[in-house]
Amino acid sequence: MDKNKTTIQLVWGIALIFAGIGVFYRIPTAMLRIETIGQFSSAKFFIRFCFYFMGVLLIGGGIKKVYNNYRKSEGEGPVS
């Protein structure tokens, strides 16, 4: 069961990294569509910042999960 949990955590970490990369990939087209909406045009810089911040958090969380999973598999003791 522990091996299965480790595999799931590794796959989840990789999925988070790809989701973050996908956010960065989609920001330009999403911002073009958001800028056409009059109510959001004044907050476009804040919206752009939030998208980039979300992408960084997803990639950072995925890297942390993969790194912690790697350390755990190498037998360096419990990882908090």
Secondary structure, DSSP 8 states (H G I E B T S, - for coil): -HHHHHHHHHHHHHHHHHHHHHHHHHHHHHHHHHHTSGGGGGGHHHHHHHHHHHHHHHHHHHHHHHHHHHHHHHT-----
